[in-house]
Amino acid sequence: MKKKIYIAGAGGMLGEAFYRIFKDDYELKCTDKDVNEKWLSFLDFRDFEKYKKEVAAFNPDYLFHLGAYTDLEYCELNLDDTYLTNTTAVENAVYIANKLNIPLLYISTAGIFDGKKEFYDDWDEPNPLGHYARSKYMGERYVRENAHRFVICRAGWMMGGGPEKDKKFINKLIRQLAAGKRELHIVDDKDGTPTFTVDFAKNVKLLIEKEYWGLYNMVCNGETSRFEVAEELVKILGLQNHVTVNSVASSYFEHTYFAPRPQSERLINRKLELRSMNIMRDWKVALNEYVTDYYSDFLRDNIPAVKDVISLS
């Protein structure tokens, strides 16, 4: 019989990847408060009693707690909602997993560091700057201090889910290009590590099947910046002769993106390397695959010039 996984908060870009990677080998129960797929059912995991009842009824072998508010500006303006969703709900998950004596997966973030170092490994001490980072770090700490068995994976700049689910950097840029914009202004003072959701889900799968519990940085290989990612995306689309990428300071967007962000969110997958478990690919390879696999139809319909550059089957 297949082992069972309850995946809470599976309606976003990360949930799509986990469903894709785990569905053939495990029996899944995927829930979210936004039911946007036929394989999803409704659950607001902030409701402790309903969360507890739902998971117990499914009687899974693992509990994956994926969901969170990740819009930094929203989090700065909506503190109660942020901590209820990103912190208190995690405490619910820990209680449930311990009660059922099953491992818990929690997703943390590179954003919990203050950015004063150029790189951060798994053992560096977090120092969150804003409420999003603080709420996520408090969730991480609670899991580390209270869960009986757990895997915590820290992600970087997430990319995945495609046009409908990706609310992050790559989708924003592609939609600007699709709208006809041919001059991009990209910050050149923010460094980090992209994280392809599909690679991330595959590496999580490897960890839980080996039962290597603990805390892991889990990002794509290779160091980069927001500006470099934008340049690479334009190159992948073959639009480098049509699009100008201008470097600007973060202050250029200070009114739109007012939440504090660390200068560096670059993570090193040191523990994965030490355990010979790092299957995360270089970010350029992952970005190319992401755009090709997830955006073919969107690009064909919205940026005709791209058709002759990448394979749009």
Summary of the structure (lengths in Angstrom):
residues: 313
radius of gyration: 19.2
end to end distance: 36.6
largest distance: 58.3
contacts: 1084
relative contact order: 0.14
helix: 44%
strand: 19%
